[in-house]
Amino acid sequence: MPQLQRTTVTFIFLFLCETCTAARSPRQTITSDQQLPFNADGHLSQHLLLYPASCAAVIEPHVSHDYFNRAINPVDGEALELFFPELGENECSAVCVRVGTARGLVHALMPEFRHDPATQPDFMDDFFFPHCESVEAGFLNYYTDKQSHLDLYWVSSDGERVYQGKLGYGERNTQFIQSFLGHVFHLVDPINNEVLLKHTVAFDHIVSVGQPKYTVEENPRSRADKIRSTVNMEWDRHRRVKRTFSPLGFTKGRLPDDMFASMGSFYYNNAKFAIPEESAPNYDKVFINWWESPVHFVQIPWGLRGKWQDRLRLLVETWTNVALENTDMYGMRQYEDGARLLTHVDRESTHAASLIVNVAQGNNLTRPWTVEVHDHAE
């Protein structure tokens, strides 16, 4: 699988309350998940900050403002048991829940979204700002030609534009900025100063201006020959790989709920930003039938990618019983109706052991989509 070059912008802004307002009082106590703000799809429509009702006097002085698209509420009763099942008597904590999380997984939180007073004594600076309000904002340029660029600006609450750098063409020039919920960015054409994108950061994301430009040779006969030769080449590669990790060369399992909730909410929030995969439409690449069924792509921000890789590696190590290192992570790839992926062997130098995650699928499947796995047995 292709390695992605990492080109990042890492400015961290200090204007944390650019989008906060005076809080309403008092805050409603949540006693059931039925009171949480779910949309018609069954996903959270707001970010949440929740804390035990008994801790209101401890937590609420810190969050005396309302924050961008965030519900801040004490919990009690069933909701207290759901979000704080292991909280001891007279202990206080808080949790952040990401917008887009599915109803059935709203309680399944990655560790960084739980406040630990022992290691995070400053509630705002140690927990709320870095783990609840801070997100990764990614930007892609498919508007210009490959030799040109767009200009990226952060826009303050008083309308001042602050230059963040050039955004070159294509996936390898993706820019990631560690930002905060509610911050505003502009992508500007430097030739005529036209604002091509006005974007408010609402969650971890990557958003694109334009779509990849392709030059495709249309020759069905030669493409069919290419498919046959590619399949034969992959079977030759398959015969060179030896099974070394387990009695059976693959297994099937279930992700921990917090991992699945994190991946699912990211995809749900970003599916509308999916773009045609840049590297797919190429005469020499026929692994995906992109000429029959377009394949779309949602790139994963680098920080989030690292968190997921660390957790996924532990699952694979449990299966292989061998210490592994993180190498590459590709996706998210969105297959549409009629798509197929050729039988292939992952890159031996980086994928000695790997996994596939089915993050989401539509409700209109006419039949199950078969995944065919061949063991490397002799």
TANOR-V829780 format. One record per pair of residues at least 4 apart in sequence whose C-alpha atoms are under 6 Angstrom apart, sorted by sequence separation. I is the first residue (numbers start at 1). J is the second residue. D is the distance in Angstrom with one decimal. If there is no record, write none. Layout:
[[I/J/D] [I/J/D]]
This chain:
[[38/42/5.4] [39/43/5.6] [56/60/5.4] [75/79/5.7] [76/80/4.5] [80/84/5.5] [81/85/4.8] [116/120/5.6] [117/121/5.1] [122/126/5.3] [123/127/5.4] [124/128/4.6] [125/129/5.7] [127/131/5.5] [128/132/5.0] [129/133/4.9] [130/134/5.2] [144/148/5.8] [155/159/5.7] [156/160/5.3] [189/193/5.2] [226/230/6.0] [257/261/6.0] [260/264/5.8] [261/265/6.0] [267/271/5.5] [290/294/4.8] [301/305/5.9] [309/313/5.8] [317/321/5.3] [335/339/5.9] [347/351/5.6] [348/352/5.7] [38/43/5.1] [75/80/5.3] [101/106/5.8] [124/129/5.7] [129/134/5.9] [155/160/5.5] [168/173/5.4] [188/193/5.9] [189/194/5.3] [300/305/6.0] [317/322/5.5] [38/44/4.4] [39/45/5.7] [120/126/5.1] [155/161/4.5] [188/194/5.5] [317/323/6.0] [37/44/5.7] [38/45/5.5] [154/161/5.7] [188/195/4.4] [37/45/5.8] [153/161/5.7] [154/162/5.1] [187/195/5.9] [188/196/5.6] [153/162/5.2] [187/196/5.6] [153/163/4.5] [187/197/5.1] [153/164/5.2] [186/197/5.5] [152/164/5.3] [186/198/4.8] [152/165/5.6] [185/198/6.0] [185/199/5.2] [151/166/4.8] [184/199/5.6] [150/166/5.8] [151/167/6.0] [184/200/4.4] [96/113/5.1] [150/167/5.0] [183/200/5.7] [95/113/5.6] [149/167/5.3] [182/200/5.7] [183/201/5.4] [95/114/4.6] [149/168/4.4] [182/201/5.2] [276/295/5.8] [277/296/5.2] [181/201/5.3] [276/296/4.2] [277/297/5.1] [53/74/4.6] [94/115/5.2] [181/202/5.4] [275/296/5.1] [276/297/6.0] [48/70/5.4] [52/74/5.3] [53/75/5.2] [93/115/5.5] [274/296/5.7] [275/297/5.4] [46/69/5.4] [47/70/4.5] [48/71/4.9] [49/72/4.7] [50/73/5.2] [51/74/4.9] [52/75/5.0] [53/76/5.8] [146/169/5.1] [274/297/5.2] [327/350/5.7] [46/70/5.4] [48/72/5.9] [50/74/5.6] [51/75/5.9] [83/107/5.5] [274/298/5.0] [142/169/5.7] [141/169/5.0] [142/170/5.9] [141/170/5.8] [155/184/5.4] [154/184/6.0] [155/185/5.7] [154/185/4.5] [153/185/5.5] [299/331/5.9] [153/186/5.2] [299/332/6.0] [140/174/5.1] [152/186/6.0] [298/332/4.9] [139/174/5.8] [152/187/4.8] [297/332/5.7] [96/132/5.8] [139/175/5.3] [151/187/5.7] [297/333/4.6] [55/92/5.7] [138/175/5.5] [151/188/5.1] [296/333/5.9] [297/334/5.8] [138/176/4.3] [150/188/5.7] [296/334/5.0] [137/176/5.6] [150/189/5.2] [295/334/5.9] [137/177/5.2] [295/335/5.3] [23/64/5.5] [136/177/5.7] [23/65/4.3] [136/178/4.7] [22/65/4.5] [23/66/4.8] [51/94/4.4] [135/178/5.9] [136/179/5.9] [21/65/5.2] [22/66/6.0] [29/73/5.9] [31/75/5.7] [50/94/5.6] [135/179/5.5] [20/65/5.9] [21/66/5.2] [28/73/6.0] [29/74/4.9] [30/75/4.6] [31/76/4.9] [50/95/5.4] [134/179/5.7] [135/180/5.6] [293/338/5.9] [20/66/5.4] [27/73/5.8] [29/75/5.3] [31/77/5.1] [32/78/5.5] [49/95/5.7] [134/180/4.5] [293/339/5.2] [20/67/4.6] [31/78/5.7] [32/79/4.8] [49/96/4.7] [133/180/5.4] [31/79/4.9] [48/96/5.5] [133/181/5.6] [19/68/6.0] [48/97/5.0] [47/97/5.8] [47/98/4.9] [47/99/4.5] [288/340/5.9] [46/99/4.9] [288/341/4.8] [45/99/5.6] [287/341/5.5] [44/99/5.1] [287/342/4.9] [44/100/4.8] [43/100/4.9] [44/101/5.4] [43/101/5.2] [43/102/4.4] [42/102/5.9] [43/103/5.7] [42/103/5.5] [143/209/5.7] [207/273/5.8] [212/278/5.7] [137/204/5.9] [138/205/5.7] [139/206/5.4] [141/208/5.9] [142/209/5.8] [143/210/4.6] [136/204/4.8] [137/205/5.4] [138/206/4.0] [139/207/5.1] [140/208/4.5] [141/209/5.3] [142/210/4.6] [135/204/5.1] [139/208/5.8] [142/211/5.0] [142/212/5.5] [245/320/5.1] [264/359/5.9] [234/344/5.3] [68/182/5.4] [249/375/4.8] [243/376/5.2] [242/376/5.8] [18/157/5.9] [110/258/5.3] [108/257/5.7] [109/258/4.9] [108/258/4.5] [105/261/5.8] [19/182/5.8] [101/265/4.7] [100/265/4.7] [7/173/5.9] [9/175/5.9] [12/178/5.6] [5/172/5.5] [8/175/4.9] [9/176/5.5] [10/177/5.3] [8/176/5.1] [9/177/5.3] [10/178/6.0] [100/269/5.9]]
